[in-house]
Amino acid sequence: MFTWFDYTLFSLLLIVSALIGVYFGFFKTKQNTANEYLWGGKTMTTIPIAISVAVSHFSAVTVLVLPADVFRYGGSVWLCSFACVLAPLAAIFVYMPVFFRLQHISIYEYFEKRFDERTKMLAFVLYVLSAILYFPLVTYAPALAFAAATGVSVHLTAFVSCAICVFYTTIGGLKAVVWTDFLQFAVITASLLSVYVIGTETSGGFSSVWNTALNGEIFDIFK
């Protein structure tokens, strides 16, 4: 169960995330233009943007479900690494140059220019449908874990978390999203390292964990 220290850290994460939106929405550079709101004024540096793009592909499914999946079915998930290498290369050398030249904000603008309005609307509707099916899952998983550790209602946890995300995104624009992602990346990295160190120590050391994984065929990618 959570202690006061855990509640403090969790509350600070939510508060700081909201304050980042307030800072960029009201005190730094106000989001008065579409260029500032959607592009961040094109003044952001490479590292925060890269980290934001990377962490946007993480979710509770990644952190909670994948380890359990590997534990149960083996390391076949590593086969996805091939796609994780090829997809960024395609984005870097094929897709991003096109978007950079056209200065489009989204793929929907490209569809409209390359094809027509109907194609753009079809792509938009399909994305909305996928988001309706996907986002509740990635919201429910951490809310369920939090409820199991604290006893707080799943619905309340999901509502508060989503409300804060909507808040800092709405008032802070792209810059708030990027720097909030940067904060989340730091928290996720520190948390995973803590779990790794504590888990390794309590399990008898790295060699014990390694031998247990070998005996359990965890590294069998064809299991």
PyMOL commands that place a pseudoatom at each C-alpha (Angstrom):
pseudoatom trace, name=CA, resn=MET, resi=1, chain=A, elem=C, hetatm=0, pos=[0.000, 0.000, 0.000]
pseudoatom trace, name=CA, resn=PHE, resi=2, chain=A, elem=C, hetatm=0, pos=[1.031, 3.617, -0.570]
pseudoatom trace, name=CA, resn=THR, resi=3, chain=A, elem=C, hetatm=0, pos=[2.708, 5.589, 2.211]
pseudoatom trace, name=CA, resn=TRP, resi=4, chain=A, elem=C, hetatm=0, pos=[2.666, 9.363, 2.682]
pseudoatom trace, name=CA, resn=PHE, resi=5, chain=A, elem=C, hetatm=0, pos=[5.916, 9.526, 0.719]
pseudoatom trace, name=CA, resn=ASP, resi=6, chain=A, elem=C, hetatm=0, pos=[4.318, 7.782, -2.279]
pseudoatom trace, name=CA, resn=TYR, resi=7, chain=A, elem=C, hetatm=0, pos=[1.279, 10.036, -2.157]
pseudoatom trace, name=CA, resn=THR, resi=8, chain=A, elem=C, hetatm=0, pos=[3.548, 13.077, -1.977]
pseudoatom trace, name=CA, resn=LEU, resi=9, chain=A, elem=C, hetatm=0, pos=[5.545, 12.057, -5.050]
pseudoatom trace, name=CA, resn=PHE, resi=10, chain=A, elem=C, hetatm=0, pos=[2.418, 11.239, -7.032]
pseudoatom trace, name=CA, resn=SER, resi=11, chain=A, elem=C, hetatm=0, pos=[0.754, 14.522, -6.079]
pseudoatom trace, name=CA, resn=LEU, resi=12, chain=A, elem=C, hetatm=0, pos=[3.894, 16.490, -6.951]
pseudoatom trace, name=CA, resn=LEU, resi=13, chain=A, elem=C, hetatm=0, pos=[4.005, 14.871, -10.397]
pseudoatom trace, name=CA, resn=LEU, resi=14, chain=A, elem=C, hetatm=0, pos=[0.436, 15.929, -11.131]
pseudoatom trace, name=CA, resn=ILE, resi=15, chain=A, elem=C, hetatm=0, pos=[0.914, 19.422, -9.699]
pseudoatom trace, name=CA, resn=VAL, resi=16, chain=A, elem=C, hetatm=0, pos=[4.164, 20.069, -11.592]
pseudoatom trace, name=CA, resn=SER, resi=17, chain=A, elem=C, hetatm=0, pos=[2.562, 18.805, -14.818]
pseudoatom trace, name=CA, resn=ALA, resi=18, chain=A, elem=C, hetatm=0, pos=[-0.287, 21.281, -14.372]
pseudoatom trace, name=CA, resn=LEU, resi=19, chain=A, elem=C, hetatm=0, pos=[2.138, 24.103, -13.493]
pseudoatom trace, name=CA, resn=ILE, resi=20, chain=A, elem=C, hetatm=0, pos=[4.118, 23.479, -16.675]
pseudoatom trace, name=CA, resn=GLY, resi=21, chain=A, elem=C, hetatm=0, pos=[0.943, 24.175, -18.639]
pseudoatom trace, name=CA, resn=VAL, resi=22, chain=A, elem=C, hetatm=0, pos=[0.272, 27.309, -16.597]
pseudoatom trace, name=CA, resn=TYR, resi=23, chain=A, elem=C, hetatm=0, pos=[3.840, 28.522, -17.129]
pseudoatom trace, name=CA, resn=PHE, resi=24, chain=A, elem=C, hetatm=0, pos=[3.796, 28.201, -20.905]
pseudoatom trace, name=CA, resn=GLY, resi=25, chain=A, elem=C, hetatm=0, pos=[0.186, 29.318, -21.177]
pseudoatom trace, name=CA, resn=PHE, resi=26, chain=A, elem=C, hetatm=0, pos=[0.400, 32.497, -19.131]
pseudoatom trace, name=CA, resn=PHE, resi=27, chain=A, elem=C, hetatm=0, pos=[3.957, 33.449, -18.193]
pseudoatom trace, name=CA, resn=LYS, resi=28, chain=A, elem=C, hetatm=0, pos=[6.482, 32.291, -20.810]
pseudoatom trace, name=CA, resn=THR, resi=29, chain=A, elem=C, hetatm=0, pos=[5.291, 32.826, -24.376]
pseudoatom trace, name=CA, resn=LYS, resi=30, chain=A, elem=C, hetatm=0, pos=[1.526, 33.004, -24.510]
pseudoatom trace, name=CA, resn=GLN, resi=31, chain=A, elem=C, hetatm=0, pos=[-0.077, 30.731, -27.067]
pseudoatom trace, name=CA, resn=ASN, resi=32, chain=A, elem=C, hetatm=0, pos=[-1.636, 33.520, -29.118]
pseudoatom trace, name=CA, resn=THR, resi=33, chain=A, elem=C, hetatm=0, pos=[-0.929, 32.108, -32.581]
pseudoatom trace, name=CA, resn=ALA, resi=34, chain=A, elem=C, hetatm=0, pos=[-1.355, 28.723, -34.222]
pseudoatom trace, name=CA, resn=ASN, resi=35, chain=A, elem=C, hetatm=0, pos=[2.386, 28.643, -34.910]
pseudoatom trace, name=CA, resn=GLU, resi=36, chain=A, elem=C, hetatm=0, pos=[3.195, 29.094, -31.230]
pseudoatom trace, name=CA, resn=TYR, resi=37, chain=A, elem=C, hetatm=0, pos=[0.510, 26.721, -29.998]
pseudoatom trace, name=CA, resn=LEU, resi=38, chain=A, elem=C, hetatm=0, pos=[1.016, 23.855, -32.472]
pseudoatom trace, name=CA, resn=TRP, resi=39, chain=A, elem=C, hetatm=0, pos=[4.676, 24.271, -33.463]
pseudoatom trace, name=CA, resn=GLY, resi=40, chain=A, elem=C, hetatm=0, pos=[6.107, 25.708, -30.269]
pseudoatom trace, name=CA, resn=GLY, resi=41, chain=A, elem=C, hetatm=0, pos=[7.254, 28.703, -32.287]
pseudoatom trace, name=CA, resn=LYS, resi=42, chain=A, elem=C, hetatm=0, pos=[9.739, 26.364, -34.000]
pseudoatom trace, name=CA, resn=THR, resi=43, chain=A, elem=C, hetatm=0, pos=[12.264, 27.294, -31.321]
pseudoatom trace, name=CA, resn=MET, resi=44, chain=A, elem=C, hetatm=0, pos=[12.516, 24.049, -29.361]
pseudoatom trace, name=CA, resn=THR, resi=45, chain=A, elem=C, hetatm=0, pos=[15.761, 22.085, -29.339]
pseudoatom trace, name=CA, resn=THR, resi=46, chain=A, elem=C, hetatm=0, pos=[16.360, 18.530, -30.495]
pseudoatom trace, name=CA, resn=ILE, resi=47, chain=A, elem=C, hetatm=0, pos=[16.725, 16.643, -27.224]
pseudoatom trace, name=CA, resn=PRO, resi=48, chain=A, elem=C, hetatm=0, pos=[13.391, 17.617, -25.591]
pseudoatom trace, name=CA, resn=ILE, resi=49, chain=A, elem=C, hetatm=0, pos=[11.538, 16.938, -28.844]
pseudoatom trace, name=CA, resn=ALA, resi=50, chain=A, elem=C, hetatm=0, pos=[13.247, 13.547, -29.294]
pseudoatom trace, name=CA, resn=ILE, resi=51, chain=A, elem=C, hetatm=0, pos=[12.504, 12.521, -25.717]
pseudoatom trace, name=CA, resn=SER, resi=52, chain=A, elem=C, hetatm=0, pos=[8.899, 13.683, -26.055]
pseudoatom trace, name=CA, resn=VAL, resi=53, chain=A, elem=C, hetatm=0, pos=[8.412, 11.619, -29.218]
pseudoatom trace, name=CA, resn=ALA, resi=54, chain=A, elem=C, hetatm=0, pos=[9.991, 8.586, -27.542]
pseudoatom trace, name=CA, resn=VAL, resi=55, chain=A, elem=C, hetatm=0, pos=[8.018, 8.804, -24.304]
pseudoatom trace, name=CA, resn=SER, resi=56, chain=A, elem=C, hetatm=0, pos=[4.757, 9.371, -26.180]
pseudoatom trace, name=CA, resn=HIS, resi=57, chain=A, elem=C, hetatm=0, pos=[5.036, 5.740, -27.289]
pseudoatom trace, name=CA, resn=PHE, resi=58, chain=A, elem=C, hetatm=0, pos=[5.201, 4.544, -23.685]
pseudoatom trace, name=CA, resn=SER, resi=59, chain=A, elem=C, hetatm=0, pos=[2.059, 3.756, -21.773]
pseudoatom trace, name=CA, resn=ALA, resi=60, chain=A, elem=C, hetatm=0, pos=[0.907, 1.674, -18.857]
pseudoatom trace, name=CA, resn=VAL, resi=61, chain=A, elem=C, hetatm=0, pos=[0.614, -1.197, -21.331]
pseudoatom trace, name=CA, resn=THR, resi=62, chain=A, elem=C, hetatm=0, pos=[4.348, -0.916, -21.975]
pseudoatom trace, name=CA, resn=VAL, resi=63, chain=A, elem=C, hetatm=0, pos=[5.380, -0.678, -18.328]
pseudoatom trace, name=CA, resn=LEU, resi=64, chain=A, elem=C, hetatm=0, pos=[2.877, -3.075, -16.746]
pseudoatom trace, name=CA, resn=VAL, resi=65, chain=A, elem=C, hetatm=0, pos=[1.748, -5.522, -19.397]
pseudoatom trace, name=CA, resn=LEU, resi=66, chain=A, elem=C, hetatm=0, pos=[4.915, -6.237, -21.402]
pseudoatom trace, name=CA, resn=PRO, resi=67, chain=A, elem=C, hetatm=0, pos=[6.942, -7.560, -18.436]
pseudoatom trace, name=CA, resn=ALA, resi=68, chain=A, elem=C, hetatm=0, pos=[4.059, -9.851, -17.505]
pseudoatom trace, name=CA, resn=ASP, resi=69, chain=A, elem=C, hetatm=0, pos=[3.735, -10.938, -21.125]
pseudoatom trace, name=CA, resn=VAL, resi=70, chain=A, elem=C, hetatm=0, pos=[7.441, -11.791, -21.338]
pseudoatom trace, name=CA, resn=PHE, resi=71, chain=A, elem=C, hetatm=0, pos=[7.261, -13.633, -18.010]
pseudoatom trace, name=CA, resn=ARG, resi=72, chain=A, elem=C, hetatm=0, pos=[4.312, -15.700, -19.218]
pseudoatom trace, name=CA, resn=TYR, resi=73, chain=A, elem=C, hetatm=0, pos=[5.134, -16.284, -22.884]
pseudoatom trace, name=CA, resn=GLY, resi=74, chain=A, elem=C, hetatm=0, pos=[8.868, -15.686, -23.245]
pseudoatom trace, name=CA, resn=GLY, resi=75, chain=A, elem=C, hetatm=0, pos=[10.913, -13.102, -25.088]
pseudoatom trace, name=CA, resn=SER, resi=76, chain=A, elem=C, hetatm=0, pos=[9.082, -13.197, -28.417]
pseudoatom trace, name=CA, resn=VAL, resi=77, chain=A, elem=C, hetatm=0, pos=[8.280, -9.525, -27.896]
pseudoatom trace, name=CA, resn=TRP, resi=78, chain=A, elem=C, hetatm=0, pos=[11.905, -8.825, -28.859]
pseudoatom trace, name=CA, resn=LEU, resi=79, chain=A, elem=C, hetatm=0, pos=[10.934, -9.642, -32.451]
pseudoatom trace, name=CA, resn=CYS, resi=80, chain=A, elem=C, hetatm=0, pos=[9.220, -6.247, -32.452]
pseudoatom trace, name=CA, resn=SER, resi=81, chain=A, elem=C, hetatm=0, pos=[12.692, -4.698, -32.259]
pseudoatom trace, name=CA, resn=PHE, resi=82, chain=A, elem=C, hetatm=0, pos=[13.070, -5.118, -36.011]
pseudoatom trace, name=CA, resn=ALA, resi=83, chain=A, elem=C, hetatm=0, pos=[10.070, -2.867, -36.589]
pseudoatom trace, name=CA, resn=CYS, resi=84, chain=A, elem=C, hetatm=0, pos=[11.347, -0.452, -33.940]
pseudoatom trace, name=CA, resn=VAL, resi=85, chain=A, elem=C, hetatm=0, pos=[14.492, -0.006, -36.032]
pseudoatom trace, name=CA, resn=LEU, resi=86, chain=A, elem=C, hetatm=0, pos=[12.897, 0.110, -39.479]
pseudoatom trace, name=CA, resn=ALA, resi=87, chain=A, elem=C, hetatm=0, pos=[10.017, 2.440, -38.591]
pseudoatom trace, name=CA, resn=PRO, resi=88, chain=A, elem=C, hetatm=0, pos=[12.203, 5.339, -37.351]
pseudoatom trace, name=CA, resn=LEU, resi=89, chain=A, elem=C, hetatm=0, pos=[14.460, 5.003, -40.395]
pseudoatom trace, name=CA, resn=ALA, resi=90, chain=A, elem=C, hetatm=0, pos=[11.433, 5.255, -42.680]
pseudoatom trace, name=CA, resn=ALA, resi=91, chain=A, elem=C, hetatm=0, pos=[10.178, 8.267, -40.733]
pseudoatom trace, name=CA, resn=ILE, resi=92, chain=A, elem=C, hetatm=0, pos=[13.559, 10.018, -40.873]
pseudoatom trace, name=CA, resn=PHE, resi=93, chain=A, elem=C, hetatm=0, pos=[14.360, 9.472, -44.539]
pseudoatom trace, name=CA, resn=VAL, resi=94, chain=A, elem=C, hetatm=0, pos=[10.932, 9.109, -46.182]
pseudoatom trace, name=CA, resn=TYR, resi=95, chain=A, elem=C, hetatm=0, pos=[8.108, 10.793, -44.287]
pseudoatom trace, name=CA, resn=MET, resi=96, chain=A, elem=C, hetatm=0, pos=[9.637, 13.649, -42.291]
pseudoatom trace, name=CA, resn=PRO, resi=97, chain=A, elem=C, hetatm=0, pos=[11.369, 15.316, -45.273]
pseudoatom trace, name=CA, resn=VAL, resi=98, chain=A, elem=C, hetatm=0, pos=[7.992, 15.537, -47.023]
pseudoatom trace, name=CA, resn=PHE, resi=99, chain=A, elem=C, hetatm=0, pos=[6.299, 17.086, -43.985]
pseudoatom trace, name=CA, resn=PHE, resi=100, chain=A, elem=C, hetatm=0, pos=[9.200, 19.462, -43.464]
pseudoatom trace, name=CA, resn=ARG, resi=101, chain=A, elem=C, hetatm=0, pos=[9.048, 20.752, -47.029]
pseudoatom trace, name=CA, resn=LEU, resi=102, chain=A, elem=C, hetatm=0, pos=[5.270, 21.125, -46.986]
pseudoatom trace, name=CA, resn=GLN, resi=103, chain=A, elem=C, hetatm=0, pos=[5.219, 22.567, -43.442]
pseudoatom trace, name=CA, resn=HIS, resi=104, chain=A, elem=C, hetatm=0, pos=[2.137, 20.517, -42.570]
pseudoatom trace, name=CA, resn=ILE, resi=105, chain=A, elem=C, hetatm=0, pos=[1.104, 20.077, -38.950]
pseudoatom trace, name=CA, resn=SER, resi=106, chain=A, elem=C, hetatm=0, pos=[-0.644, 16.728, -39.370]
pseudoatom trace, name=CA, resn=ILE, resi=107, chain=A, elem=C, hetatm=0, pos=[-1.062, 13.858, -41.787]
pseudoatom trace, name=CA, resn=TYR, resi=108, chain=A, elem=C, hetatm=0, pos=[-4.609, 15.029, -42.460]
pseudoatom trace, name=CA, resn=GLU, resi=109, chain=A, elem=C, hetatm=0, pos=[-3.398, 18.186, -44.148]
pseudoatom trace, name=CA, resn=TYR, resi=110, chain=A, elem=C, hetatm=0, pos=[-1.241, 16.047, -46.405]
pseudoatom trace, name=CA, resn=PHE, resi=111, chain=A, elem=C, hetatm=0, pos=[-4.140, 13.753, -47.286]
pseudoatom trace, name=CA, resn=GLU, resi=112, chain=A, elem=C, hetatm=0, pos=[-6.271, 16.728, -48.227]
pseudoatom trace, name=CA, resn=LYS, resi=113, chain=A, elem=C, hetatm=0, pos=[-3.580, 18.205, -50.450]
pseudoatom trace, name=CA, resn=ARG, resi=114, chain=A, elem=C, hetatm=0, pos=[-2.451, 14.903, -51.950]
pseudoatom trace, name=CA, resn=PHE, resi=115, chain=A, elem=C, hetatm=0, pos=[-5.943, 13.414, -52.424]
pseudoatom trace, name=CA, resn=ASP, resi=116, chain=A, elem=C, hetatm=0, pos=[-9.121, 15.241, -51.405]
pseudoatom trace, name=CA, resn=GLU, resi=117, chain=A, elem=C, hetatm=0, pos=[-11.344, 16.282, -48.504]
pseudoatom trace, name=CA, resn=ARG, resi=118, chain=A, elem=C, hetatm=0, pos=[-13.080, 12.895, -48.327]
pseudoatom trace, name=CA, resn=THR, resi=119, chain=A, elem=C, hetatm=0, pos=[-9.782, 11.046, -47.868]
pseudoatom trace, name=CA, resn=LYS, resi=120, chain=A, elem=C, hetatm=0, pos=[-8.826, 13.408, -45.085]
pseudoatom trace, name=CA, resn=MET, resi=121, chain=A, elem=C, hetatm=0, pos=[-12.157, 12.902, -43.328]
pseudoatom trace, name=CA, resn=LEU, resi=122, chain=A, elem=C, hetatm=0, pos=[-11.943, 9.123, -43.698]
pseudoatom trace, name=CA, resn=ALA, resi=123, chain=A, elem=C, hetatm=0, pos=[-8.481, 9.075, -42.113]
pseudoatom trace, name=CA, resn=PHE, resi=124, chain=A, elem=C, hetatm=0, pos=[-9.689, 11.394, -39.356]
pseudoatom trace, name=CA, resn=VAL, resi=125, chain=A, elem=C, hetatm=0, pos=[-12.724, 9.242, -38.544]
pseudoatom trace, name=CA, resn=LEU, resi=126, chain=A, elem=C, hetatm=0, pos=[-10.630, 6.066, -38.472]
pseudoatom trace, name=CA, resn=TYR, resi=127, chain=A, elem=C, hetatm=0, pos=[-8.151, 7.686, -36.107]
pseudoatom trace, name=CA, resn=VAL, resi=128, chain=A, elem=C, hetatm=0, pos=[-10.924, 8.890, -33.790]
pseudoatom trace, name=CA, resn=LEU, resi=129, chain=A, elem=C, hetatm=0, pos=[-12.383, 5.381, -33.692]
pseudoatom trace, name=CA, resn=SER, resi=130, chain=A, elem=C, hetatm=0, pos=[-8.990, 3.869, -32.881]
pseudoatom trace, name=CA, resn=ALA, resi=131, chain=A, elem=C, hetatm=0, pos=[-8.427, 6.481, -30.169]
pseudoatom trace, name=CA, resn=ILE, resi=132, chain=A, elem=C, hetatm=0, pos=[-11.842, 5.752, -28.627]
pseudoatom trace, name=CA, resn=LEU, resi=133, chain=A, elem=C, hetatm=0, pos=[-10.895, 2.071, -28.403]
pseudoatom trace, name=CA, resn=TYR, resi=134, chain=A, elem=C, hetatm=0, pos=[-7.247, 2.526, -27.369]
pseudoatom trace, name=CA, resn=PHE, resi=135, chain=A, elem=C, hetatm=0, pos=[-7.078, 5.415, -24.900]
pseudoatom trace, name=CA, resn=PRO, resi=136, chain=A, elem=C, hetatm=0, pos=[-9.524, 3.956, -22.357]
pseudoatom trace, name=CA, resn=LEU, resi=137, chain=A, elem=C, hetatm=0, pos=[-7.278, 0.884, -22.135]
pseudoatom trace, name=CA, resn=VAL, resi=138, chain=A, elem=C, hetatm=0, pos=[-4.073, 2.834, -21.470]
pseudoatom trace, name=CA, resn=THR, resi=139, chain=A, elem=C, hetatm=0, pos=[-5.955, 4.996, -18.952]
pseudoatom trace, name=CA, resn=TYR, resi=140, chain=A, elem=C, hetatm=0, pos=[-7.611, 2.095, -17.174]
pseudoatom trace, name=CA, resn=ALA, resi=141, chain=A, elem=C, hetatm=0, pos=[-4.414, 0.085, -16.652]
pseudoatom trace, name=CA, resn=PRO, resi=142, chain=A, elem=C, hetatm=0, pos=[-2.532, 2.624, -14.480]
pseudoatom trace, name=CA, resn=ALA, resi=143, chain=A, elem=C, hetatm=0, pos=[-5.762, 3.608, -12.714]
pseudoatom trace, name=CA, resn=LEU, resi=144, chain=A, elem=C, hetatm=0, pos=[-6.325, -0.052, -11.835]
pseudoatom trace, name=CA, resn=ALA, resi=145, chain=A, elem=C, hetatm=0, pos=[-2.763, -0.410, -10.537]
pseudoatom trace, name=CA, resn=PHE, resi=146, chain=A, elem=C, hetatm=0, pos=[-3.126, 2.782, -8.495]
pseudoatom trace, name=CA, resn=ALA, resi=147, chain=A, elem=C, hetatm=0, pos=[-6.446, 1.587, -7.080]
pseudoatom trace, name=CA, resn=ALA, resi=148, chain=A, elem=C, hetatm=0, pos=[-4.894, -1.733, -6.086]
pseudoatom trace, name=CA, resn=ALA, resi=149, chain=A, elem=C, hetatm=0, pos=[-2.092, 0.063, -4.218]
pseudoatom trace, name=CA, resn=THR, resi=150, chain=A, elem=C, hetatm=0, pos=[-4.185, 2.775, -2.593]
pseudoatom trace, name=CA, resn=GLY, resi=151, chain=A, elem=C, hetatm=0, pos=[-7.836, 1.773, -2.568]
pseudoatom trace, name=CA, resn=VAL, resi=152, chain=A, elem=C, hetatm=0, pos=[-8.768, 4.963, -4.431]
pseudoatom trace, name=CA, resn=SER, resi=153, chain=A, elem=C, hetatm=0, pos=[-11.562, 4.579, -6.985]
pseudoatom trace, name=CA, resn=VAL, resi=154, chain=A, elem=C, hetatm=0, pos=[-10.429, 3.641, -10.483]
pseudoatom trace, name=CA, resn=HIS, resi=155, chain=A, elem=C, hetatm=0, pos=[-12.848, 6.141, -11.984]
pseudoatom trace, name=CA, resn=LEU, resi=156, chain=A, elem=C, hetatm=0, pos=[-11.617, 8.988, -9.788]
pseudoatom trace, name=CA, resn=THR, resi=157, chain=A, elem=C, hetatm=0, pos=[-7.958, 8.267, -10.587]
pseudoatom trace, name=CA, resn=ALA, resi=158, chain=A, elem=C, hetatm=0, pos=[-8.625, 8.075, -14.326]
pseudoatom trace, name=CA, resn=PHE, resi=159, chain=A, elem=C, hetatm=0, pos=[-10.699, 11.276, -14.269]
pseudoatom trace, name=CA, resn=VAL, resi=160, chain=A, elem=C, hetatm=0, pos=[-8.114, 13.330, -12.354]
pseudoatom trace, name=CA, resn=SER, resi=161, chain=A, elem=C, hetatm=0, pos=[-5.211, 12.110, -14.496]
pseudoatom trace, name=CA, resn=CYS, resi=162, chain=A, elem=C, hetatm=0, pos=[-7.024, 12.783, -17.770]
pseudoatom trace, name=CA, resn=ALA, resi=163, chain=A, elem=C, hetatm=0, pos=[-8.272, 16.167, -16.560]
pseudoatom trace, name=CA, resn=ILE, resi=164, chain=A, elem=C, hetatm=0, pos=[-4.736, 17.324, -15.766]
pseudoatom trace, name=CA, resn=CYS, resi=165, chain=A, elem=C, hetatm=0, pos=[-3.468, 16.113, -19.150]
pseudoatom trace, name=CA, resn=VAL, resi=166, chain=A, elem=C, hetatm=0, pos=[-6.244, 17.985, -20.942]
pseudoatom trace, name=CA, resn=PHE, resi=167, chain=A, elem=C, hetatm=0, pos=[-5.572, 21.067, -18.797]
pseudoatom trace, name=CA, resn=TYR, resi=168, chain=A, elem=C, hetatm=0, pos=[-1.851, 21.496, -19.488]
pseudoatom trace, name=CA, resn=THR, resi=169, chain=A, elem=C, hetatm=0, pos=[-2.234, 20.541, -23.145]
pseudoatom trace, name=CA, resn=THR, resi=170, chain=A, elem=C, hetatm=0, pos=[-5.055, 23.022, -23.732]
pseudoatom trace, name=CA, resn=ILE, resi=171, chain=A, elem=C, hetatm=0, pos=[-3.474, 26.059, -22.141]
pseudoatom trace, name=CA, resn=GLY, resi=172, chain=A, elem=C, hetatm=0, pos=[0.215, 25.308, -22.710]
pseudoatom trace, name=CA, resn=GLY, resi=173, chain=A, elem=C, hetatm=0, pos=[0.274, 23.988, -26.257]
pseudoatom trace, name=CA, resn=LEU, resi=174, chain=A, elem=C, hetatm=0, pos=[3.141, 21.986, -27.732]
pseudoatom trace, name=CA, resn=LYS, resi=175, chain=A, elem=C, hetatm=0, pos=[5.793, 23.366, -25.382]
pseudoatom trace, name=CA, resn=ALA, resi=176, chain=A, elem=C, hetatm=0, pos=[3.855, 22.260, -22.320]
pseudoatom trace, name=CA, resn=VAL, resi=177, chain=A, elem=C, hetatm=0, pos=[3.340, 18.799, -23.809]
pseudoatom trace, name=CA, resn=VAL, resi=178, chain=A, elem=C, hetatm=0, pos=[7.024, 18.409, -24.672]
pseudoatom trace, name=CA, resn=TRP, resi=179, chain=A, elem=C, hetatm=0, pos=[8.334, 19.465, -21.270]
pseudoatom trace, name=CA, resn=THR, resi=180, chain=A, elem=C, hetatm=0, pos=[5.707, 17.416, -19.441]
pseudoatom trace, name=CA, resn=ASP, resi=181, chain=A, elem=C, hetatm=0, pos=[6.800, 14.412, -21.482]
pseudoatom trace, name=CA, resn=PHE, resi=182, chain=A, elem=C, hetatm=0, pos=[10.388, 15.226, -20.501]
pseudoatom trace, name=CA, resn=LEU, resi=183, chain=A, elem=C, hetatm=0, pos=[9.355, 15.196, -16.840]
pseudoatom trace, name=CA, resn=GLN, resi=184, chain=A, elem=C, hetatm=0, pos=[7.505, 11.915, -17.268]
pseudoatom trace, name=CA, resn=PHE, resi=185, chain=A, elem=C, hetatm=0, pos=[10.539, 10.413, -19.000]
pseudoatom trace, name=CA, resn=ALA, resi=186, chain=A, elem=C, hetatm=0, pos=[12.708, 11.294, -16.009]
pseudoatom trace, name=CA, resn=VAL, resi=187, chain=A, elem=C, hetatm=0, pos=[10.163, 9.817, -13.591]
pseudoatom trace, name=CA, resn=ILE, resi=188, chain=A, elem=C, hetatm=0, pos=[9.708, 6.630, -15.638]
pseudoatom trace, name=CA, resn=THR, resi=189, chain=A, elem=C, hetatm=0, pos=[13.470, 6.129, -15.986]
pseudoatom trace, name=CA, resn=ALA, resi=190, chain=A, elem=C, hetatm=0, pos=[14.084, 6.670, -12.272]
pseudoatom trace, name=CA, resn=SER, resi=191, chain=A, elem=C, hetatm=0, pos=[11.205, 4.341, -11.377]
pseudoatom trace, name=CA, resn=LEU, resi=192, chain=A, elem=C, hetatm=0, pos=[12.405, 1.544, -13.660]
pseudoatom trace, name=CA, resn=LEU, resi=193, chain=A, elem=C, hetatm=0, pos=[15.961, 1.834, -12.355]
pseudoatom trace, name=CA, resn=SER, resi=194, chain=A, elem=C, hetatm=0, pos=[14.656, 1.696, -8.782]
pseudoatom trace, name=CA, resn=VAL, resi=195, chain=A, elem=C, hetatm=0, pos=[12.588, -1.395, -9.527]
pseudoatom trace, name=CA, resn=TYR, resi=196, chain=A, elem=C, hetatm=0, pos=[15.595, -3.001, -11.241]
pseudoatom trace, name=CA, resn=VAL, resi=197, chain=A, elem=C, hetatm=0, pos=[17.980, -2.321, -8.346]
pseudoatom trace, name=CA, resn=ILE, resi=198, chain=A, elem=C, hetatm=0, pos=[15.564, -3.274, -5.567]
pseudoatom trace, name=CA, resn=GLY, resi=199, chain=A, elem=C, hetatm=0, pos=[14.276, -6.324, -7.449]
pseudoatom trace, name=CA, resn=THR, resi=200, chain=A, elem=C, hetatm=0, pos=[17.791, -7.571, -8.209]
pseudoatom trace, name=CA, resn=GLU, resi=201, chain=A, elem=C, hetatm=0, pos=[18.930, -7.153, -4.610]
pseudoatom trace, name=CA, resn=THR, resi=202, chain=A, elem=C, hetatm=0, pos=[15.905, -8.885, -3.097]
pseudoatom trace, name=CA, resn=SER, resi=203, chain=A, elem=C, hetatm=0, pos=[16.202, -11.764, -5.586]
pseudoatom trace, name=CA, resn=GLY, resi=204, chain=A, elem=C, hetatm=0, pos=[19.762, -12.625, -4.622]
pseudoatom trace, name=CA, resn=GLY, resi=205, chain=A, elem=C, hetatm=0, pos=[21.737, -10.637, -7.157]
pseudoatom trace, name=CA, resn=PHE, resi=206, chain=A, elem=C, hetatm=0, pos=[22.016, -10.396, -10.918]
pseudoatom trace, name=CA, resn=SER, resi=207, chain=A, elem=C, hetatm=0, pos=[23.343, -13.943, -11.381]
pseudoatom trace, name=CA, resn=SER, resi=208, chain=A, elem=C, hetatm=0, pos=[20.363, -15.386, -9.528]
pseudoatom trace, name=CA, resn=VAL, resi=209, chain=A, elem=C, hetatm=0, pos=[17.932, -13.397, -11.677]
pseudoatom trace, name=CA, resn=TRP, resi=210, chain=A, elem=C, hetatm=0, pos=[19.771, -14.419, -14.846]
pseudoatom trace, name=CA, resn=ASN, resi=211, chain=A, elem=C, hetatm=0, pos=[19.736, -18.121, -13.975]
pseudoatom trace, name=CA, resn=THR, resi=212, chain=A, elem=C, hetatm=0, pos=[16.065, -17.978, -13.048]
pseudoatom trace, name=CA, resn=ALA, resi=213, chain=A, elem=C, hetatm=0, pos=[15.278, -16.339, -16.400]
pseudoatom trace, name=CA, resn=LEU, resi=214, chain=A, elem=C, hetatm=0, pos=[17.273, -19.011, -18.253]
pseudoatom trace, name=CA, resn=ASN, resi=215, chain=A, elem=C, hetatm=0, pos=[15.563, -21.849, -16.405]
pseudoatom trace, name=CA, resn=GLY, resi=216, chain=A, elem=C, hetatm=0, pos=[12.178, -20.298, -17.078]
pseudoatom trace, name=CA, resn=GLU, resi=217, chain=A, elem=C, hetatm=0, pos=[12.942, -19.898, -20.805]
pseudoatom trace, name=CA, resn=ILE, resi=218, chain=A, elem=C, hetatm=0, pos=[12.324, -16.158, -20.556]
pseudoatom trace, name=CA, resn=PHE, resi=219, chain=A, elem=C, hetatm=0, pos=[14.855, -15.481, -23.322]
pseudoatom trace, name=CA, resn=ASP, resi=220, chain=A, elem=C, hetatm=0, pos=[13.265, -17.963, -25.735]
pseudoatom trace, name=CA, resn=ILE, resi=221, chain=A, elem=C, hetatm=0, pos=[11.967, -15.673, -28.505]
pseudoatom trace, name=CA, resn=PHE, resi=222, chain=A, elem=C, hetatm=0, pos=[10.185, -18.562, -30.228]
pseudoatom trace, name=CA, resn=LYS, resi=223, chain=A, elem=C, hetatm=0, pos=[8.351, -19.793, -27.138]
for i in range(1, 223): cmd.bond("trace and resi %d" % i, "trace and resi %d" % (i + 1))
show_as sticks, trace
zoom trace
